[in-house]
Amino acid sequence: MAQSALLNASILKKVAMALSGLFLITFLALHVSLNLISVFSENVFNEASHFMGYNPLIQFVMQPVLAFGVIFHFVMGFVLTIQNRNARPIGYAKYNGAANASWTSRNMIISGLVILAFLGLHFYDFWFPEIGYKYVAGTAPDATRYYGELVHKFHDPIRTGLYCVSFILLGLHLWHGFSSSLQSMGMHNKYSRFLSKVGYGYAVVVPALFVIIALFHHFNN
């Protein structure tokens, strides 16, 4: 009875982890779409960014939900990693992880930590200055400032390199995470193979677009 309850709790944690990951995937699609506009039109990017930055629904509803989703996903990832390690039998003196799983699946916690560090850098570069600009300094809204702020951040080659490495690790994280999410939710049907291919494509295309955007603004500074 106790083992059954623990098993059900573990399944619920994995499903919750999968759902939070899929939620964050939708945000990434929106984020890369907005950033991609900066490659083609400075004015449209400024207008879209200004709308996102001052829309009450986005600022006071969607943004807190997103923050909760990020925190929940990473905390749950650490919890499940510790749980899996504690559940692994100790009797195997020689355990060859590479023979049983890919590097990506065995090191999701590492790629996750790098992504978490990248989020810290991203907040430092964009979110904290935005909060200071709007709510601390109380500066009047300027709908033309966003493009210049974005381009300025990618002037430094070290910062640009850190962003690119983080996006590559994000791709590896998504590559395993998407298929793992489908498995956790028990999606084994005629659509699962198609959805897996979509997930693999997403894991390549979206991080690659982030890298292209960063390099574009770096070399066009």
N, C-alpha and C positions, 0 to 999 in steps of 0.2 A: 504494500500500500504506500509506504513511504517512498520506495523507489519509483513507483508510478507517478507520484506527485512531483518528485524531483525531475523526472523525465519531461512531464508536462510543462513545468516551469522553465526548463532548458529550451524546449521547443518554442514557448512563448517569447523568450528572450531573443531567440534567433529570428523569429518572425518580426518582432519589433525592430530589431537591428536592420533587417532587410527593408522594411517599410520606410524607416528613417533614411536609409541609403538611397532608395528610389526617389524619395522626396527631394533630397539634396541634388540628385541627378537632374531633376527638372529645373532647379535653380541654376545649375551650371549652364544648361542650355540657354536660359534667359540671359545670364551674365555674358556668355561668349557672344551671343547675338548683339547685345548692346555694345560690347567692346569692338566688335567687327565693324560697326558703323563708323568708328573713328578712322578706319583705314580709307574709307570712301568719301566721307563728308564731315568736315569739322562742324559746320553749322547744325546739321541734323543730330550729330552726336551730342552737342551742347544742349539742344532742345530736349532730346530724350533723357539725358542725364538730369537736367533740371526738373523735368516732370517726375522722374523716379525719386529725386531728392526732396521734393516738396509736396508730393501727393500724400495726404493724411492716411489713406488706406495702406499704402506701401510702408510708410514710416512707422505708424503706430499699431499696425496689425500684422502685416506680412513680415516686417523686419524682426519683431520679437519672436514670431513663430519660427523664422529661419534660424535665429540665434539658439532657440531651444532645440531645434532639430540638429544643429551642429554639435552642441554640447551632449545631447542625448546619444547621438551616434558614436561619438568618440568614447564616452563613458561606458556605453554598452559594449563597445569593441574591447576595451580593457577588461571588463568583467568576464566576457566570454573567453578571452585569451587565457586569463588566469584559471577559469573553470576548466577549460580543455586541458591545460597543463597539469592541473591537480588530478584530473580523471585518467591521465595516461598511465598505463602500467609501468612500474619501476623496474620490473624484472629483466628488461632488455638492456644488456650491457652495451650492445652495439646497435644503435638505431640510425639507419641511413635514411634521413628525411627526403633526400633528393630522389630516392628510388620510389617513393610513395606519392610525392606531390611536387608541383613546380616551385621554383624559387619564390614566385609571386605569392602563391597561396601560403607558403611557409613563413613569409615575412610581411604579412599584411600589417602587423603591428609596427614594423619599421617604416614602411611607406606611409602608414597613418600618422606616425609621429613627425615625419618630415613634412607632410601636408599640414599638420597642426602648427608646426613652426612657421611654415609659409603663410598660414592664415594670420599668425601674429605679425609677420612682416607686412602683410597686406592691410591689416587694420592700422598698423603704424603709418603706412604710406598714405592711406586714403580715408579710412573710417574715422580715426581719431581727429585728423585735421578737419574733416567735415563736421563732426560734432562740435569742435571748438569754434569753427567758423559760424555755425548757425545758432548754437545755444549758449556758448560762453562769451564770445566777443559780440554776439548779436549783430553781426554785419548784415547790411541790406543785401537781399538776394542779387546775385550776378549770374545771369544765364549764359555768359560767354566764357566762364573761367575753366570749365571742366576739361576741355581739350588740352589747354596749356598745362594744366596740372598733370594730366596723364602722360603727355610727351616728356615733361620734365623728369618724371620718375624713371623713365627708361633711357635717360641720357647716360647714366652710370653703367659701365659694362659689367661690373661685379654684381650689381643689383639685377640687371637684365639676365645675367647668367644664372643667378639663384632662382629667378622666376622660371626660366626655361627648364632647369633641372627639376624643380618642383612639379612642373606640368608633366614632365616625362614620368615621374614617379606617380603622379595622379593617374596617368593613363594605365600604368601597371596595376594600380589599386583598383581602378574601375574594371579592368580586364577580368580580374578574378571576382571582384565584388558583385558584378551584375549577374553572372552565372550562379554564384553562391546565393544571391538573393532569391532567384527563381527556384533554386533547390530548396531553400529554407521554407518557402511558401508552398511547396509541394506541387509546383507547376510542371507536371510530367504528362503532357498531352501533345496533340498534333501541332500545337502552336509553339511549343517550348523550343524546338530547334530554330524556328524562324526568329523568335524573341532573343535567343542566344546570339544569333548572327547580328541582329540589330544592336545588342549590347556590345559586342566586340567592335562593331563599326563605330559606335559612339565612343568607346574607350580609345580609339585611334584618332578620330576626326576632331572631337572637341579639344583634347589637350594639344593636338597639332595646331589648331586654330589659335589657341592662346599663345603658343610659341611663335607662330607667324606674326601675330599682332605685336608681341613684345619686340621681336627682331625688326619688324617694319619701322616701328617708331624709334628704335635705337639707331638704326642706320640712316634714317631720314631726319635725325635731329640736326 
